Amino acid sequence: MNNEKMGKFICDMRKSQKLTQKDLAEKLKITDKAVSKWERGISCPDISLLVPLAQALSVTTSELLNGEKGVQPEKTKDAIVEETLLYSSKSTTQKLERVKNIAFSLLSSAIILTAVICMICDFCIAGRLNWSLIVLASLLFSWLLLLPLLKARGRIIVKFLALLSVAVFPYLFILSRLVEAPMLFRMGAVISLISLIGIWCIYASFVKISSRKIRAAGIVLLIIIPMMWGINSSVAYFLRQPLDSSTKFVDSLMTVLLIISAGICFWKGFSVQDGK
């Protein structure tokens, strides 16, 4: 199905019926902007509007979907159902894209407005930009992470993790310079590196063993163990404070519980496989 072809057909049939976009919109109880988008090939009618739209244009739904008037070759029921399902899927995808674009625009506007307000308040109080630069850097970092979530068309998780892996280190560096605490960057970079390696390993586990989610869950539980010890040890190293006995006890207890839970997941996974 070609959006532009259908749009031109809707435009031609509307004009042949001596209808304006507003007239057609009133018949369908929608806005004339929606009709304009159809005719320009930007979007397509919702599946619930196909029948009333075809009736308003004095054409069949098959002619409407094909974007041309005339005798169409007879189709089997399976072909008709398949065509309808494909149209429905495409219409749903376009709706989701519109919602994501609206959400991205609203969030971007809110971020820009927040940044401007903070900068104005900071300048009016201190006579120069101070703490607002920290807010500005954090908002920019958040906005960058929104890009793959709301704008990417495929492999959203991979793109999000890749952008996070690249953006987090400059963000930490800028933050450490703004607060004049070099240790913040060093400690944050090490913790971020440990966390990112763990997160990428967790993602890879579910991708590689997607058909065996219980086993993948067991692997994730095992991955958490070195992440937990690595992060706690890094914090202790940079703060020059060795792990106290209570922290070690809690970490050791968590390690045992995670190993037991992972073992249960592996046992359950193998049991399910043997049962099949």
C-alpha positions as CSV (number, residue, x, y, z in Angstrom):
1,M,0.0,0.0,0.0
2,N,1.3,3.4,-1.1
3,N,0.4,6.4,1.1
4,E,1.1,8.9,-1.7
5,K,-1.0,6.9,-4.2
6,M,-3.9,6.6,-1.8
7,G,-3.6,10.2,-0.9
8,K,-3.8,11.4,-4.5
9,F,-6.8,9.0,-5.1
10,I,-8.6,10.4,-2.1
11,C,-8.0,14.0,-3.3
12,D,-9.2,13.2,-6.9
13,M,-12.3,11.4,-5.6
14,R,-13.1,14.1,-3.2
15,K,-12.9,16.7,-5.9
16,S,-15.0,14.6,-8.2
17,Q,-17.7,14.5,-5.5
18,K,-17.4,18.3,-5.3
19,L,-16.4,18.1,-1.6
20,T,-13.9,20.4,0.2
21,Q,-11.5,18.9,2.7
22,K,-13.7,20.5,5.4
23,D,-16.9,18.9,3.9
24,L,-15.2,15.4,3.9
25,A,-13.9,15.9,7.4
26,E,-17.4,16.8,8.7
27,K,-18.9,13.6,7.1
28,L,-16.2,11.5,8.9
29,K,-16.3,13.6,12.1
30,I,-12.6,14.4,12.0
31,T,-10.5,17.5,11.4
32,D,-9.8,18.9,7.9
33,K,-6.1,18.7,8.9
34,A,-6.3,14.9,9.0
35,V,-7.8,14.9,5.5
36,S,-5.0,17.2,4.3
37,K,-2.4,14.8,5.7
38,W,-4.0,11.8,3.9
39,E,-3.9,13.6,0.6
40,R,-0.3,14.7,1.0
41,G,0.7,11.1,1.8
42,I,1.9,12.0,5.3
43,S,-0.5,9.6,7.0
44,C,-3.2,7.1,6.1
45,P,-6.8,6.9,7.4
46,D,-7.6,4.8,10.5
47,I,-8.9,1.3,9.7
48,S,-12.2,2.3,11.4
49,L,-12.7,5.1,8.8
50,L,-12.1,3.0,5.6
51,V,-15.8,2.0,5.1
52,P,-17.3,5.5,5.8
53,L,-14.5,7.2,3.7
54,A,-15.1,4.8,0.8
55,Q,-18.9,5.5,1.0
56,A,-18.3,9.3,1.1
57,L,-16.1,9.1,-2.0
58,S,-18.4,6.6,-3.8
59,V,-15.7,3.9,-4.2
60,T,-15.1,0.5,-2.7
61,T,-12.7,-0.1,0.2
62,S,-10.6,-2.2,-2.2
63,E,-10.3,0.7,-4.6
64,L,-9.5,3.0,-1.7
65,L,-6.7,0.7,-0.5
66,N,-5.3,0.2,-4.0
67,G,-5.4,3.9,-4.7
68,E,-7.1,3.5,-8.1
69,K,-10.6,3.2,-9.4
70,G,-11.8,0.4,-11.7
71,V,-12.4,-3.3,-11.8
72,Q,-10.0,-5.0,-9.5
73,P,-9.0,-8.7,-9.9
74,E,-11.0,-10.9,-7.6
75,K,-9.1,-11.6,-4.4
76,T,-9.4,-14.6,-2.1
77,K,-10.6,-14.1,1.4
78,D,-7.1,-14.8,2.7
79,A,-5.7,-12.1,0.5
80,I,-8.3,-9.6,1.7
81,V,-7.7,-10.5,5.4
82,E,-3.9,-10.2,4.8
83,E,-4.2,-6.8,3.2
84,T,-6.5,-5.5,6.0
85,L,-4.1,-6.7,8.6
86,L,-1.1,-5.1,6.9
87,Y,-3.1,-1.9,6.6
88,S,-4.1,-2.0,10.3
89,S,-0.4,-2.7,11.3
90,K,0.8,0.3,9.3
91,S,-1.9,2.5,10.6
92,T,-1.0,1.5,14.2
93,T,2.7,2.1,13.6
94,Q,2.0,5.6,12.2
95,K,-0.2,6.4,15.3
96,L,2.6,5.3,17.6
97,E,5.1,7.4,15.7
98,R,2.9,10.5,16.0
99,V,2.5,9.9,19.8
100,K,6.3,9.5,20.2
101,N,6.9,12.7,18.2
102,I,4.4,14.6,20.3
103,A,5.9,13.3,23.5
104,F,9.4,14.2,22.3
105,S,8.3,17.7,21.4
106,L,6.6,18.2,24.7
107,L,9.5,16.9,26.7
108,S,12.0,18.9,24.7
109,S,9.9,22.1,25.3
110,A,9.7,21.3,29.0
111,I,13.5,20.8,29.2
112,I,14.2,24.0,27.3
113,L,11.7,26.0,29.5
114,T,13.3,24.5,32.7
115,A,16.8,25.4,31.6
116,V,15.8,29.0,30.7
117,I,14.0,29.5,34.1
118,C,16.9,28.1,36.0
119,M,19.4,30.3,34.2
120,I,17.3,33.4,34.7
121,C,16.8,32.7,38.4
122,D,20.5,31.9,38.9
123,F,21.6,35.1,37.1
124,C,19.1,37.3,39.0
125,I,20.2,35.9,42.4
126,A,24.0,35.6,41.9
127,G,24.6,38.0,39.0
128,R,26.2,35.2,37.0
129,L,25.5,31.6,36.0
130,N,26.6,29.2,38.7
131,W,24.4,26.3,39.8
132,S,22.2,26.6,36.7
133,L,25.1,25.2,34.6
134,I,24.9,22.0,36.5
135,V,21.1,21.8,35.8
136,L,21.7,22.7,32.2
137,A,24.3,19.9,31.7
138,S,22.0,17.4,33.4
139,L,19.0,18.4,31.3
140,L,21.1,18.1,28.1
141,F,22.3,14.7,29.2
142,S,18.7,13.6,29.8
143,W,17.5,15.0,26.5
144,L,20.2,13.0,24.6
145,L,19.0,9.8,26.3
146,L,15.5,10.6,25.1
147,L,16.6,10.6,21.4
148,P,16.9,6.8,20.9
149,L,13.8,6.1,23.1
150,L,11.5,8.4,21.2
151,K,13.1,8.9,17.8
152,A,14.8,5.6,16.9
153,R,12.9,3.3,14.6
154,G,14.7,0.1,15.4
155,R,17.1,-1.5,17.8
156,I,16.1,1.0,20.4
157,I,17.8,-0.7,23.4
158,V,21.1,-1.0,21.5
159,K,21.0,2.6,20.4
160,F,20.1,3.8,23.9
161,L,22.9,1.8,25.6
162,A,25.4,2.9,22.9
163,L,24.5,6.6,23.5
164,L,24.6,6.1,27.2
165,S,28.0,4.5,27.0
166,V,29.3,7.5,25.0
167,A,27.6,10.4,26.7
168,V,28.0,9.5,30.4
169,F,31.8,10.1,30.5
170,P,31.7,13.7,29.0
171,Y,28.7,14.4,31.3
172,L,30.7,13.3,34.3
173,F,33.7,15.3,33.2
174,I,31.7,18.5,32.7
175,L,29.9,17.9,36.0
176,S,33.2,17.5,37.9
177,R,34.6,20.7,36.4
178,L,31.5,22.7,37.3
179,V,31.5,21.5,40.9
180,E,35.3,21.7,41.0
181,A,35.6,18.1,42.2
182,P,38.0,16.1,40.0
183,M,37.4,13.0,42.1
184,L,33.8,13.0,41.0
185,F,34.9,12.3,37.4
186,R,37.4,9.6,38.3
187,M,35.1,7.7,40.7
188,G,32.0,8.2,38.5
189,A,33.9,7.0,35.4
190,V,35.0,3.8,37.1
191,I,31.5,3.1,38.5
192,S,29.9,3.9,35.1
193,L,32.4,1.6,33.3
194,I,31.6,-1.3,35.7
195,S,27.9,-0.6,35.4
196,L,27.9,-0.3,31.6
197,I,29.9,-3.6,31.2
198,G,27.4,-5.3,33.4
199,I,24.4,-3.8,31.6
200,W,25.8,-4.8,28.2
201,C,26.4,-8.3,29.4
202,I,22.9,-8.5,30.8
203,Y,21.5,-7.3,27.4
204,A,23.7,-9.8,25.5
205,S,22.5,-12.6,27.8
206,F,18.8,-12.1,26.9
207,V,19.6,-11.6,23.2
208,K,21.8,-14.7,22.9
209,I,19.5,-16.9,25.0
210,S,16.2,-15.3,24.1
211,S,14.5,-18.7,23.8
212,R,15.6,-19.7,27.3
213,K,14.7,-16.7,29.5
214,I,14.9,-18.6,32.8
215,R,18.6,-19.5,32.1
216,A,19.2,-15.9,31.0
217,A,17.8,-14.7,34.3
218,G,20.3,-17.0,36.1
219,I,23.1,-15.5,34.1
220,V,21.9,-12.0,35.0
221,L,21.9,-12.8,38.7
222,L,25.5,-14.0,38.4
223,I,26.5,-10.8,36.5
224,I,25.1,-8.7,39.3
225,I,27.6,-10.2,41.8
226,P,30.8,-8.7,40.3
227,M,29.0,-5.5,39.5
228,M,28.0,-5.1,43.2
229,W,31.5,-5.9,44.5
230,G,33.2,-3.8,41.9
231,I,31.0,-0.7,42.6
232,N,31.3,-1.0,46.4
233,S,35.1,-1.6,46.2
234,S,35.5,1.4,43.8
235,V,33.6,3.7,46.2
236,A,35.7,2.6,49.1
237,Y,38.9,3.1,47.2
238,F,38.2,6.6,46.1
239,L,36.8,7.6,49.5
240,R,39.9,6.1,51.1
241,Q,37.5,4.1,53.4
242,P,37.9,0.3,53.4
243,L,34.7,-1.7,53.4
244,D,33.5,-2.2,56.9
245,S,32.5,-5.5,58.3
246,S,28.8,-4.8,58.1
247,T,29.0,-3.9,54.4
248,K,31.1,-7.0,53.7
249,F,28.6,-9.1,55.5
250,V,25.6,-7.7,53.6
251,D,27.5,-8.1,50.3
252,S,28.5,-11.7,51.1
253,L,24.9,-12.5,52.1
254,M,23.6,-11.0,48.8
255,T,26.3,-13.0,46.9
256,V,25.1,-16.2,48.5
257,L,21.4,-15.4,47.8
258,L,22.2,-14.5,44.2
259,I,24.2,-17.7,43.6
260,I,21.3,-19.8,45.1
261,S,18.7,-17.9,43.0
262,A,20.9,-18.4,39.9
263,G,21.2,-22.1,40.6
264,I,17.4,-22.4,40.9
265,C,17.0,-20.6,37.6
266,F,19.5,-22.9,35.9
267,W,17.8,-26.0,37.4
268,K,14.4,-24.8,36.4
269,G,15.6,-24.0,32.9
270,F,17.1,-27.5,32.4
271,S,14.0,-29.1,33.9
272,V,11.7,-27.3,31.4
273,Q,14.0,-28.3,28.5
274,D,14.0,-31.9,29.6
275,G,10.3,-31.8,29.9
276,K,10.0,-30.9,26.3
